[in-house]
């Protein structure tokens, strides 16, 4: 099955089409609208480190699970 050119163009970003959003008000509005917020820098670093450490041995590794683990350990005062 091949994808039609129209569909490909409709759902594919081309170089130069994406513009980063840097305005804090626009970012906050998007976070409120979607309910999705990025993890803070400390959490992101911890998840990246744990991913590298566990990648070869944990076949069910998930960044969502690592995020949950980080928040649980943080709440327990272990981080």
C-alpha positions, -999 to +999 in steps of 0.1 A: +000+000+000+014+034-009+005+067+006-010+093-017+010+124-023-019+145-009-020+125+023+018+126+026+019+164+022-010+168+047+006+149+075+043+155+069+062+186+081+087+199+056+119+218+064+112+254+075+075+247+083+080+243+121+087+273+142+097+270+178+074+286+204+095+306+228+069+331+241+062+321+277+025+332+275+020+310+244+037+281+261+016+285+293-016+287+272-007+255+254+000+238+287-034+249+300-052+239+269-036+204+266-030+196+303+005+185+293+035+200+309+072+191+304+091+176+333+115+199+351+152+197+342+161+176+373+134+150+365+145+149+328+181+143+338+172+116+362+150+098+336+178+100+310+204+086+334+181+058+345+173+050+309+210+046+301+216+024+331+186+001+326+182+000+288+200-033+282+184-052+311+148-039+313+127-050+284+096-031+297+115+002+302+092+032+298+098+068+303+063+071+318+072+044+344+105+062+351+087+095+356+063+078+380+092+062+399+110+096+400+080+113+415+074+085+440+111+086+452+110+124+453+079+124+475+096+098+498+126+121+501+149+096+485+160+119+458 
